[in-house]
Amino acid sequence: MALRYAGRIIRTLGTGGQVVVGDCIPHFRGFPQGAVLQVGYSSAFGKPYTVQTSSEHGSGQYAVALQGLSSPETASKLKEMGVFADEEMLRAATETQYFDDEIVGSTVINRDTGETLGVIKEIWSTPANEIWVVNYNGKELPIPVIDEIVKHVNIKRKQVAIFVMPGLLEIADNTPNDERDDDEDDE
């Protein structure tokens, strides 16, 4: 069973020993009843817990009752620990069929011309959507992960086909890496 990070326990909830799992993977829809989760600072050293109930508790957070936790005191011992789950269960519980670590390193191509634009070097999470940052001609090209732009993802080939909207490539061309806003303290 391959385990993947699903989120972390951020606090307890109520008097029955429930926990709130936050920092969940993107597009997550919750833990199924009966799922066995590993809870700990790593998947290798986690302790197994079975999900009794799970429900959405705010944006990207889930209220989860785990078998064996019956009080806030027992639940509080798990605060800040990671929650790891079976990879197949996580794939079934997300809207997408890939994980961030499978996207980084993928080649981005222009769907219409076949031109290689670059390689995804990191992923930014924003309130609106994810941004895939592509190394484009030595500069950062932010690609919004929206249906209008990302047209096809092939994880096995590590290839992403996008629609290049007018003006998209100019974003990288107009922002030299050595003149970005985060370098203002050089004055």
C-alpha positions in Angstrom: 0.0 0.0 0.0 1.6 3.3 -1.1 0.9 6.1 1.3 0.7 9.8 0.4 0.3 12.9 2.4 -3.3 14.0 2.6 -3.2 16.9 5.2 -2.4 17.6 8.8 -4.3 17.7 12.1 -4.6 21.4 12.9 -6.9 21.2 16.0 -9.4 19.3 18.0 -13.2 19.8 17.6 -15.9 19.3 20.2 -15.9 17.0 23.3 -16.0 13.7 21.5 -12.4 13.5 20.3 -12.9 14.7 16.7 -10.0 16.4 14.9 -9.9 19.0 12.1 -7.7 18.0 9.2 -6.4 21.0 7.2 -3.8 21.8 4.6 -5.3 19.1 2.5 -4.2 18.2 -0.9 -5.8 20.2 -3.7 -9.3 19.2 -4.9 -9.7 16.8 -1.9 -13.3 15.7 -1.2 -12.9 14.0 2.2 -12.1 10.7 3.8 -14.4 7.8 3.3 -15.8 6.0 6.3 -13.7 2.9 7.2 -10.6 4.3 5.5 -7.4 3.5 7.5 -5.1 6.5 7.8 -1.6 6.7 9.2 -1.2 9.7 11.6 2.3 10.8 12.5 5.2 13.1 11.6 5.9 10.7 8.6 4.1 7.9 7.0 6.8 5.4 8.1 6.3 6.2 11.7 2.6 6.9 11.8 0.0 5.0 13.8 -3.1 3.6 12.0 -6.5 5.1 12.7 -9.8 4.1 11.1 -12.2 6.9 10.0 -15.6 6.7 11.7 -17.0 9.9 10.1 -15.7 12.7 8.0 -17.4 15.9 6.9 -16.3 19.2 5.3 -15.5 21.8 8.0 -14.7 25.0 6.1 -12.7 25.5 3.0 -10.1 22.7 2.6 -10.7 21.4 6.1 -12.5 18.2 7.3 -13.9 17.3 10.7 -12.9 13.7 11.2 -13.8 11.2 14.0 -11.1 8.5 14.3 -11.6 5.2 16.1 -9.8 5.3 19.4 -10.1 9.0 20.0 -12.9 9.7 22.5 -11.8 13.0 24.2 -10.2 16.3 23.3 -7.2 15.3 25.4 -6.5 12.1 23.4 -7.1 14.0 20.1 -4.9 16.9 21.1 -1.9 14.6 21.2 -2.2 14.3 17.4 -2.1 18.1 16.7 0.3 19.1 14.0 0.8 15.5 12.9 0.5 14.5 9.2 -2.3 12.4 7.9 -1.3 9.8 5.3 -3.6 7.7 3.2 -3.6 5.0 0.6 -2.7 6.6 -2.8 -5.6 4.9 -4.6 -8.1 6.2 -2.0 -6.7 9.7 -2.4 -7.0 9.5 -6.2 -10.6 8.5 -5.8 -11.3 11.3 -3.3 -9.9 14.1 -5.5 -11.2 15.9 -8.6 -8.0 15.4 -10.5 -6.0 12.3 -11.3 -2.5 13.5 -10.5 -0.5 14.9 -7.6 1.8 17.9 -7.5 4.9 15.8 -7.3 3.8 14.1 -10.6 3.4 17.5 -12.3 6.8 19.1 -11.3 9.3 18.2 -14.0 6.7 17.9 -16.7 7.4 19.4 -20.1 4.8 22.1 -21.2 4.0 22.3 -24.9 1.9 24.7 -26.9 -1.1 22.6 -28.0 -1.6 24.4 -31.2 2.0 24.5 -32.5 3.7 21.6 -30.7 6.4 24.0 -29.5 8.1 23.1 -26.2 7.7 26.0 -23.8 9.7 24.7 -20.9 9.5 22.5 -17.8 7.3 23.0 -14.7 9.7 23.8 -11.8 7.2 24.5 -9.0 3.6 24.9 -8.1 2.0 27.9 -6.3 -1.3 27.6 -4.5 -3.5 30.6 -4.7 -7.1 31.2 -3.5 -8.3 31.2 -7.1 -6.4 28.3 -8.6 -3.0 26.6 -8.7 -0.2 28.2 -10.8 2.3 26.0 -12.5 5.6 27.9 -12.8 7.5 27.0 -16.0 11.1 27.7 -16.7 10.5 29.5 -20.0 13.7 30.8 -21.8 15.4 31.2 -18.4 12.5 33.2 -16.9 9.5 32.2 -14.8 6.2 31.8 -16.7 3.2 31.4 -14.5 0.6 29.1 -16.0 -2.9 29.3 -14.3 -4.3 25.8 -13.9 -7.7 26.5 -15.4 -9.7 24.6 -18.0 -9.3 27.4 -20.6 -5.5 27.0 -20.6 -4.5 23.4 -19.4 -5.9 21.2 -22.1 -4.2 17.8 -21.5 -2.0 16.2 -18.8 -0.1 13.0 -19.5 1.5 11.8 -16.3 3.2 8.8 -17.9 5.0 10.9 -20.5 5.4 13.9 -18.1 3.8 16.2 -20.6 1.3 19.0 -20.3 -0.4 20.6 -23.4 -1.7 24.1 -22.9 -3.6 26.7 -25.0 -1.4 29.8 -25.2 -3.8 32.7 -24.7 -2.8 36.0 -26.3 -0.4 37.8 -24.0 0.5 34.7 -21.8 4.1 34.4 -23.0 4.7 38.1 -22.6 4.2 37.8 -18.8 7.6 36.1 -18.6 9.2 38.3 -21.2 8.2 41.5 -19.3 9.3 40.5 -15.9 13.1 40.0 -15.7 13.9 37.8 -12.7 16.4 40.4 -11.4 13.9 43.2 -11.4 10.9 41.6 -9.7 9.1 43.3 -6.8 10.6 40.9 -4.2 14.0 42.4 -4.8 13.0 46.0 -3.7 15.1 46.0 -0.6 18.3 46.3 -2.7 17.8 50.1 -2.9 
